[in-house]
Amino acid sequence: MAGVVFWFRQDLRLHDQLALNSAIEQAQRLGGWLLPVFIHEDRFQTLTPWGFKRSGVFRNAWMRQAVHDLSAKLQSLGSTLLEAEGDPVALLTETVRALSDPLLSDPVLARPLLVCEEIAAPEEQAQIEALRRHGVTVKTIWQSTLMAPESLPLPPEDLPDRFTSFRQILERHGVKAAAPLPETKALPPLPAGSSWASLRASFRASLPSAFGVVDNSSPKKPPVQIDARSAVPWDASAFSHLSQYCDRGLPHSYKATRNGLMGIDYSSKWSPWLATGALSARTALAAIAEFEFVAGASDSSYWLFFELLWRDHFRWLHLKHGRRLYAAQGLNQAPKPPHDPEAFSRWCLGETGHPFIDAGMRELAATGYLSNRMRQNVASYLIHDLACDWRAGAAWFESCLIDFDVYNNQGNWLYLSGRGTDPRPQRRFNPELQAKNYDPDGAYRQLWAA
Ligand SMILES: Cc1cc2nc3c(=O)[nH]c(=O)nc-3n(C[C@H](O)[C@H](O)[C@H](O)COP(=O)(O)OP(=O)(O)OC[C@H]3O[C@@H](n4cnc5c(N)ncnc54)[C@H](O)[C@@H]3O)c2cc1C
């Protein structure tokens, strides 16, 4: 084969990169080159059936920042991230064709191999199937869970649906998370020749000016105006944020503060970096283990592992149930959900008339982030109080959240809708009671009153 094209998907990092490591090995074995590629996918810039853009301003900005950081790292290793905007299937097929080796007579060997991480969500799986149908040889690698698939006591399709049973099985079998891999320090060379030069020029030309070209000399600045009330430290890097969180001893207070609503420190705020893959879950867990080694383990530090296990759970559920997680009825036979477009629109705008819910929806729209407590409250309110379709809420979260993660978002919405794996069929949060318990002095409602 001619060489390897490595497609970065939700793994925008060089550390703990099983997929990239495998691509490097393949490239070295083939004596060839490695070309890193990122596609700004046009499907995210289309309108959802609910009438708004699939990826909103903050999500776009966070992603652009992550791609920018990755690009700078690749450049520091003497490589280049090839970026384009469009449909990955068309663009990657074109890339593989353009970089085929004309001197090799066997058409399969002449074509570069495409390597990428495996994503078990329906659209992402359909992309891989389409690439294969177009004659591209694709190797996908599973890498986004704490536990490696081969360490599970059962194949993913036989794991229990309920989180508690899933956790207990892992504990009973003593399953441990895989250790994170060290950062990649060297990359094979880029392809050479005129086909590479023209591909590069055509990919650049397909980028709207908004994506810009990486300028590593400019100081890091978020590509969007950040609300001073935002709970996410936009200008931190994944590693600086992770290490300051542990250095300040916050894992020991996590369990007591995790239901907080305001400020940066009440929860880890790792999710925005986990979502782009700029931080791997295994690296985050290794940081907790190191923290526990130095500062001692506590129920609270364990709870961060517990929450990361939820993240794993929703990933394995995708491998088990696939598209069924996306159907209106979810995993059960309940009637299709009702929907009220006018109530949904008020919910999105933070104009339901309920001050606690409206505060949450305003924070989400103004910052692209929301605490777990408020996510549960606003989702429950949409489903149970406004009688709207849970899929519309999931789509609005997808548009707004900088930490949008296809598995976590779908899994949590389905869970709260009572059509997923929640043992309780009706998980309605009483907003009055919730406001009383979690915003007793009204400070949160005051903060987002306008
Ligand atoms: C309706 C709804 C939609 C959600 N959508 C997303 C989403 O798109 N992306 C996303 O990352 N999380 C989502 N979550 C889960 C959770 O709210 C966020 O992961 C969390 O608030 C992120 O902040 P943090 O990193 O400070 O979390 P912490 O409380 O510090 O938790 C540490 C990490 O554990 C994981 N985690 C925590 N809670 C959950 C959970 N309930 N499900 C899965 N993983 C969890 C996350 O990776 C998180 O970063 C959703 C929750 C709800 C109720």
PDBQT file of the ligand as one rigid body, heavy atoms in Angstrom, charges set to zero:
ROOT
HETATM    1  C1  LIG A 501     -29.976  15.449  29.330  1.00  0.00    +0.000 C 
HETATM    2  C2  LIG A 501     -28.492  15.301  29.490  1.00  0.00    +0.000 A 
HETATM    3  C3  LIG A 501     -27.646  15.448  28.396  1.00  0.00    +0.000 A 
HETATM    4  C4  LIG A 501     -26.252  15.282  28.535  1.00  0.00    +0.000 A 
HETATM    5  N1  LIG A 501     -25.447  15.474  27.436  1.00  0.00    +0.000 NA
HETATM    6  C5  LIG A 501     -24.103  15.283  27.560  1.00  0.00    +0.000 A 
HETATM    7  C6  LIG A 501     -23.239  15.466  26.451  1.00  0.00    +0.000 A 
HETATM    8  O1  LIG A 501     -23.654  15.755  25.328  1.00  0.00    +0.000 OA
HETATM    9  N2  LIG A 501     -21.903  15.308  26.670  1.00  0.00    +0.000 N 
HETATM   10  C7  LIG A 501     -21.394  14.939  27.884  1.00  0.00    +0.000 A 
HETATM   11  O2  LIG A 501     -20.168  14.783  28.016  1.00  0.00    +0.000 OA
HETATM   12  N3  LIG A 501     -22.201  14.737  28.931  1.00  0.00    +0.000 NA
HETATM   13  C8  LIG A 501     -23.534  14.910  28.822  1.00  0.00    +0.000 A 
HETATM   14  N4  LIG A 501     -24.334  14.734  29.926  1.00  0.00    +0.000 N 
HETATM   15  C9  LIG A 501     -23.756  14.187  31.166  1.00  0.00    +0.000 C 
HETATM   16  C10 LIG A 501     -23.269  15.219  32.208  1.00  0.00    +0.000 C 
HETATM   17  O3  LIG A 501     -24.246  16.185  32.453  1.00  0.00    +0.000 OA
HETATM   18  C11 LIG A 501     -21.981  15.911  31.770  1.00  0.00    +0.000 C 
HETATM   19  O4  LIG A 501     -21.023  14.933  31.383  1.00  0.00    +0.000 OA
HETATM   20  C12 LIG A 501     -21.359  16.742  32.894  1.00  0.00    +0.000 C 
HETATM   21  O5  LIG A 501     -22.291  17.682  33.373  1.00  0.00    +0.000 OA
HETATM   22  C13 LIG A 501     -20.114  17.425  32.369  1.00  0.00    +0.000 C 
HETATM   23  O6  LIG A 501     -19.522  18.267  33.316  1.00  0.00    +0.000 OA
HETATM   24  P1  LIG A 501     -18.215  17.795  34.090  1.00  0.00    +0.000 P 
HETATM   25  O7  LIG A 501     -17.161  17.378  33.145  1.00  0.00    +0.000 OA
HETATM   26  O8  LIG A 501     -17.871  18.871  35.053  1.00  0.00    +0.000 OA
HETATM   27  O9  LIG A 501     -18.751  16.501  34.833  1.00  0.00    +0.000 OA
HETATM   28  P2  LIG A 501     -18.307  15.783  36.189  1.00  0.00    +0.000 P 
HETATM   29  O10 LIG A 501     -19.468  15.777  37.092  1.00  0.00    +0.000 OA
HETATM   30  O11 LIG A 501     -17.049  16.355  36.702  1.00  0.00    +0.000 OA
HETATM   31  O12 LIG A 501     -18.051  14.269  35.734  1.00  0.00    +0.000 OA
HETATM   32  C14 LIG A 501     -16.785  13.825  35.214  1.00  0.00    +0.000 C 
HETATM   33  C15 LIG A 501     -17.021  13.177  33.868  1.00  0.00    +0.000 C 
HETATM   34  O13 LIG A 501     -17.843  12.027  34.027  1.00  0.00    +0.000 OA
HETATM   35  C16 LIG A 501     -18.691  11.870  32.891  1.00  0.00    +0.000 C 
HETATM   36  N5  LIG A 501     -20.099  11.987  33.282  1.00  0.00    +0.000 N 
HETATM   37  C17 LIG A 501     -20.598  12.655  34.342  1.00  0.00    +0.000 A 
HETATM   38  N6  LIG A 501     -21.951  12.503  34.381  1.00  0.00    +0.000 NA
HETATM   39  C18 LIG A 501     -22.279  11.737  33.329  1.00  0.00    +0.000 A 
HETATM   40  C19 LIG A 501     -23.500  11.233  32.823  1.00  0.00    +0.000 A 
HETATM   41  N7  LIG A 501     -24.685  11.490  33.417  1.00  0.00    +0.000 N 
HETATM   42  N8  LIG A 501     -23.486  10.506  31.687  1.00  0.00    +0.000 NA
HETATM   43  C20 LIG A 501     -22.314  10.230  31.064  1.00  0.00    +0.000 A 
HETATM   44  N9  LIG A 501     -21.125  10.667  31.505  1.00  0.00    +0.000 NA
HETATM   45  C21 LIG A 501     -21.108  11.413  32.621  1.00  0.00    +0.000 A 
HETATM   46  C22 LIG A 501     -18.342  13.003  31.933  1.00  0.00    +0.000 C 
HETATM   47  O14 LIG A 501     -17.400  12.517  31.007  1.00  0.00    +0.000 OA
HETATM   48  C23 LIG A 501     -17.742  14.042  32.857  1.00  0.00    +0.000 C 
HETATM   49  O15 LIG A 501     -16.841  14.917  32.199  1.00  0.00    +0.000 OA
HETATM   50  C24 LIG A 501     -25.725  14.922  29.802  1.00  0.00    +0.000 A 
HETATM   51  C25 LIG A 501     -26.577  14.788  30.892  1.00  0.00    +0.000 A 
HETATM   52  C26 LIG A 501     -27.949  14.981  30.749  1.00  0.00    +0.000 A 
HETATM   53  C27 LIG A 501     -28.827  14.829  31.957  1.00  0.00    +0.000 C 
ENDROOT
TORSDOF 0
